[in-house]
Amino acid sequence: MSEIVYSVHATKPDDVGGIEVVFGSEGEALEYARSRSTDHRVLSTSVTSFRVGQLGTRKPVAWFIDGAEQPRSFTRRLYPAD
């Protein structure tokens, strides 16, 4: 069985960006994403989990704006690049 990792993606007004960092724990990824979402010019951040080397295992975990986790029922997708 392969390792589950958590990626953090940041979206900015002039750049949809890419994955900034990958963590081995969900807690570390959530804390980084929450903090990063408050940075100047960052519109939102998202955390996604997946199994290394296994297609089809990517799952949205959380989405933050200004340090606040957004509800899953929000009409936007959790992962801006999907």
BELBELTA-V514651 format. One record per run of one state. SS is the DSSP state (2 for helix, 1 for strand, 0 for the rest). FROM is the first residue (numbers start at 0). TO is the last residue. If there is no record, write none. Layout:
BEGIN
ss->{SS:SS}
from->{FROM:FROM}
to->{TO:TO}
END
This chain:
BEGIN
ss->{0:1:0:1:0:1:0:2:0:1:0:1:0:1:0}
from->{0:3:12:14:15:18:23:25:36:41:51:58:65:67:69}
to->{2:11:13:14:17:22:24:35:40:50:57:64:66:68:81}
END
